[in-house]
Amino acid sequence: MKRLGVVLAGGRSSRFGSDKARAMLDGRALIDHARDTIAPFVDAMATDIPDHPAPGLGPLGGLCGALRHAKAQGFDAVMVTACDIPLLPSDVVPKLIDAAPAFLLEAPVVGCWPVGLSNQLEAFLGGEDRSMHAWARACAATGIASDPIHNINRPADLTSAQPTPKPNRPAFFEAIAIVERHVATLPAETIALTDALGRVTAAPVQAQRFHPAADMSAMDGFVLTAADCTGGDLAIGDPIFAGDASAPLPPGTACPIMTGAIIPTGGATVLIKERATVEGDRLRITEPVATAMNIRSKGEDAAPGDEVLGPGRAISAPMLGALVAYGVETIAVRLRPRVSIIPTGDELGGGIIDVNGPMIAALLAETGAAVTLSAPVPDSREAIASAIAAALATSDFVITTGGASAGERDHIPDAVRDVGATIHFHGVRMRPGKPVLFATTPDGVPILGLPGNPVASLVGCRFFGMAALRRMLGLPSETGRAVTSAVLPTNGVTNITRVVADDGPISPLPGDRPHMMRSLLTADHWMVQLSDTEQATLFPLTDRLR
């Protein structure tokens, strides 16, 4: 059977207010969308066919004109739609063709009609009731049901028909960059140096005093004047210990001096005792001794005003010790990030253990963040939105676990929108952890939605959560160690596997499936690898922001 496809576009568009056929839906004109819905099922397409027997008879006038035109061109049937029905369920057109004469109950203008009905329709149009339903009854056409469709009559209809943008699913490293772009650095506070362990510097740190504070002996030995360095027989004076105040050193005298003791005025060098020749109370110098030997010069390590530590450094115990030596008493650091963790899921109150909450809380606590772990929230959009809103009032960062995918009870995306946040990505081309979500509120507070699977949740927080914390604290981006590995199968995603890499060759661990936890007891690194390549990057199992 030879069929002609026709898109009716001859209405006045009075309710729409402009040329409806040329209105844009998802970047294309309505008439183009309508044409595409029927084109695969017909032998030819036609538009701009005049109504018959006269203009102004509505859709039936257009159908009558189409039937006459198709009959004259040798077609057997007409498949008709309208420009204001731009989208149809995929199964509708085949059903209409099989049942012809048939029309769509949801939109009677859409139908398949044999050309032999043209004369009957022309006669029908001479009556008073020119509705599509009346015509369908008159010719015994079959009504075909379908899912709801969009009928574009008003501008508001066009707005509602616009497709929801598909979630942006960036690649793994691209997603990390998105997080870094949308997270702001926290303000600074000044605290006592003794309270600064683990905190991150917010400004350059300057030494406040000389280090060493004076010229000091670097060894146990004898301190000599410059005049006595050429040799001689010297009297041995009183010993000088660390912390002692000593009198000036006169020529002809050598004083025993201990490591860390201040060089007396006049002292020019320290002869280590292993090279000294002592005879009673005399020191014999049998060969010349170089000046400035074994002396720590005042300020050779640091002087007041020297920048000894830059911003964006996490303070370790050795760093703290050095800063004490440099006379630093207070230090500007980034505020400690306040992170709220909200576990979600009805199952957490029904005997299922909440693994994610304690695990993510511990992961964050290792970084020095101030972590609040809430009680589990049930699978309710309203309850989750309320919990997020409450957390936002007191947090710099909100993390949810569970409900981040696209299932019936996965309410995180909607709840995040309900609190006014903008979702920057929902889903990342990675495994495990694909459903991860990242958003920010109008005030710039980041929200990270982690999957419910424990390993996927851990991976999401380990990389995206840590990227956010690094940016909050003004720390540099994390860089892993480039390695090569066996090429992974094609799957188009970044694969993240647990490995042992500290002691020799990289060893993948058995039981690397997302729900299995055993390998977390022995793994020390994550291997991040794109499929179809041997290039990979190793990252430590946890990022303590050091």
Summary of the structure (lengths in Angstrom):
residues: 546
radius of gyration: 40.4
end to end distance: 74.3
largest distance: 141.9
contacts: 1770
relative contact order: 0.09
helix: 27%
strand: 26%
